[in-house]
Amino acid sequence: MAFQSSSAGVPEGGNRRGLGAKYGATVRKRYGRVMSVLKRTRRCPSCGSTRFRRKGAGIWACATCKYTIAGEAYDVQLEKM
């Protein structure tokens, strides 16, 4: 009888998917922190929709109302606006 762990078939790594052992632990941790900030759910300051996402480096847009602003590359500070 083969041993199966409780997470059999579940990919490991969360936001670090695609980074193998060759990149090292420090790079994987840094990449995981950046990607968790980048992919976080945000609300549109104009319409309140949760479809407010990054279009490019420093460009953030709402898919619902087409509201577009410029912010930081990986995060946007909506409190300052």
C-alpha positions in Angstrom: 0.0 0.0 0.0 1.4 3.4 -1.0 1.5 6.3 1.4 -0.4 9.4 0.4 -0.2 12.6 2.2 -3.2 14.8 2.9 -2.1 17.3 0.3 -1.6 14.8 -2.5 -2.1 16.4 -5.9 -2.1 19.9 -4.5 0.6 22.2 -6.0 3.0 23.7 -3.4 4.4 27.2 -3.2 1.3 29.5 -3.4 2.5 32.6 -5.2 5.9 31.1 -5.9 4.7 28.6 -8.4 7.2 28.1 -11.2 10.3 28.9 -9.2 12.3 25.7 -8.7 15.1 24.9 -6.4 17.7 26.6 -8.7 16.6 30.1 -7.7 17.3 29.7 -3.9 15.2 30.4 -0.8 15.8 34.1 -0.6 14.6 34.8 -4.2 11.6 32.6 -3.7 10.6 34.4 -0.5 11.0 37.8 -2.1 9.1 36.8 -5.1 6.3 35.5 -2.9 6.0 38.8 -1.0 5.9 40.9 -4.2 3.3 38.6 -5.9 1.1 38.6 -2.8 1.0 42.4 -2.8 0.6 42.6 -6.6 -2.3 40.1 -6.7 -4.2 41.4 -3.7 -7.9 42.3 -4.2 -8.5 46.0 -4.3 -11.6 48.2 -4.5 -12.0 50.8 -7.2 -12.0 54.3 -5.6 -14.6 55.5 -8.2 -17.2 52.8 -8.3 -16.3 50.4 -5.4 -15.9 47.4 -7.6 -13.4 44.7 -6.7 -12.2 44.4 -10.3 -9.4 47.1 -9.8 -6.2 45.6 -11.2 -2.8 46.4 -12.5 -2.6 46.8 -16.3 1.1 47.5 -16.5 4.0 48.8 -14.5 2.4 51.6 -12.5 -0.9 51.6 -14.3 -4.0 50.6 -12.4 -7.5 50.3 -13.9 -11.0 49.2 -13.0 -12.6 46.8 -15.5 -16.1 47.9 -14.5 -16.0 51.7 -14.9 -12.7 52.1 -16.8 -11.3 54.4 -14.1 -7.5 54.5 -14.6 -4.8 55.9 -12.4 -1.0 55.9 -12.1 0.6 54.5 -9.0 3.6 52.5 -7.9 4.8 49.5 -9.9 3.6 46.7 -7.5 1.1 48.5 -5.3 -1.2 51.6 -5.4 -1.7 53.9 -2.4 -5.4 54.9 -2.7 -5.4 56.6 0.7 -3.2 59.5 -0.7 -5.7 60.3 -3.5 
